[in-house]
Amino acid sequence: QVQLAESGGDLVQFGGSLRLSCAASGISFSTYTMGWYRQAPGKQRELVATITSGSSTNYADSVKGRFAISRDNAKNTVYLQMNSLKPEDTAAYYCNAKRVGIIIDHDYWGQGTQVTVSS
């Protein structure tokens, strides 16, 4: 059974910080690209950040310089450090695990954790 369990979402004031965690089980964690995505009400889900098995990172322009993604393969966990939070960051944040396979990709999602930034 594959499980991605997000935690760390909260209500925070403008300019505050949060650290999200995603603990994975049921996959060979170190072989997967891990990512964080977010979805605000009425909007499409969008990429926030990804980190490959080789620790290469990619960020949405809107979060560059404020957010940092990291992974700890020994703990099967990926993190998202969020600083200088803005109301525009308010969304449900989802953890993603992906690995290219034969014919199909392997793609898993967590249930999400809510981040709300007040003005």
Residue pairs with C-beta under 8 A, 6 or more apart in sequence:
1 25
1 26
2 24
2 25
2 26
2 27
2 97
2 108
3 24
3 25
3 26
4 22
4 23
4 24
4 95
4 96
4 97
4 108
4 109
4 110
4 111
5 22
5 23
5 24
5 25
5 110
5 111
6 20
6 21
6 22
6 93
6 94
6 95
6 110
6 111
6 112
6 113
7 20
7 21
7 22
7 23
7 113
8 18
8 19
8 20
8 21
8 113
9 18
9 20
9 92
9 93
9 113
9 114
9 115
10 18
10 115
10 116
11 116
11 118
12 18
12 85
12 115
12 116
12 117
12 118
13 117
13 118
14 85
14 86
14 87
14 117
14 118
14 119
15 84
15 85
16 85
16 117
17 81
17 82
17 83
17 84
17 85
18 82
18 85
18 115
19 79
19 80
19 81
19 82
20 36
20 79
20 80
20 82
20 93
20 95
20 113
20 115
21 77
21 78
21 79
22 34
22 36
22 77
22 78
22 79
22 95
22 110
23 75
23 76
23 77
24 32
24 34
24 76
24 77
24 78
24 95
24 97
25 76
27 97
27 99
27 106
27 108
29 73
29 76
29 97
30 53
30 73
31 53
31 99
32 53
32 97
32 98
32 99
32 106
33 50
33 51
33 52
33 53
33 97
33 98
33 99
34 50
34 51
34 69
34 71
34 78
34 95
34 96
34 97
34 98
35 47
35 48
35 49
35 50
35 51
35 69
35 78
35 95
35 96
35 97
35 98
36 48
36 49
36 50
36 69
36 78
36 80
36 93
36 94
36 95
36 96
37 45
37 46
37 47
37 48
37 93
37 94
37 96
38 45
38 46
38 48
38 89
38 91
38 92
38 93
38 94
38 115
39 45
39 46
39 91
39 92
39 94
39 112
40 90
40 91
40 92
43 91
45 94
46 60
47 58
47 60
48 59
48 60
48 63
48 67
48 69
48 80
48 93
49 57
49 58
49 59
49 60
49 63
49 67
49 68
49 69
49 80
50 57
50 58
50 69
50 96
51 57
51 58
51 69
51 70
51 71
51 78
55 71
57 69
59 67
59 69
62 88
63 82
63 89
66 82
66 83
66 84
66 85
67 80
67 81
67 82
67 83
68 80
68 81
69 78
69 79
69 80
69 81
70 78
70 79
70 81
71 77
71 78
71 79
72 78
72 79
78 95
80 93
82 89
82 115
85 115
85 117
86 117
87 117
87 118
87 119
88 117
89 115
89 117
90 115
90 116
90 117
91 114
91 115
92 112
92 113
92 114
92 115
93 112
93 113
93 114
93 115
94 109
94 110
94 111
94 112
95 109
95 110
96 107
96 108
96 109
96 110
97 106
97 107
97 108
98 105
98 106
98 107
98 108
99 105
99 106
100 106
